């Protein structure tokens, strides 16, 4: 996954289910488990930003029929 901006990567240690990380790597078609985790974190953050934007639209009165 190539981005226009440079990423600052920090080493972090987590205890996770290894089989889920391998599955994530396969599902996302990444070349490494680390890349899979980075992509998943980016997607989760983007999803939260999208949800927050939709909630702001709902508060403003837009898309009420969908809420």
N, C-alpha and C positions, 0 to 999 in steps of 0.2 A: 504494500500500500504506500504509494508515493504521495507526499503532500508538498504544497508549494512552500510552506513554512518549515523551518527546521524544528525538529522535536528535541526536547531535552529529556533524556531518558535517565531515570534513577533506578538503581537496583533495589528491589523490594522482595521480601520473603513472605510467602503466604502458605498456609496449609490448605490445600484444596484436594478434591477428589481427582486423582490422576486420570481415571478413565473418562471423566467428563471433559477434562482439558484436551485429551486426545480426540475425543468426539468433536469438540469445538473446533479443533484444528482441521479435522476432516470436513466438517460442515462448512466452515468458512474458506476452505481450500487455501490455507496459508502454508508457508514453507516451514514454519516453526511454531512451537507451542507459545513462545513469547509473543510472536506476532499475532497469534490468535487471540491472546488475552488483550493485547493493545487494541486490536480491531473491535473486540467485544466491548471494551470500556468506551471507546469512541462512539460506538453505536448506542450504547446505553445513555451516554451523555446527550447525544443528539436527540434521542427519543424523549428524554426528560425536557429538553428545551422546546421541542415541538408540542408536547403536552401543555407546558406552561403557556406557550403562545396561544394555543386553542382555548385554554381556560381564560386568558385575558380577553380574547374575542367574545367568549360567552358572557363575560361580565359586562362588556360594552354593548351587548345586545345582538351580536351577530351569531348566526348559526343556532339560534334557540330551538329551532325545530329538530335539530340533531342531538341536542343534549338530553 
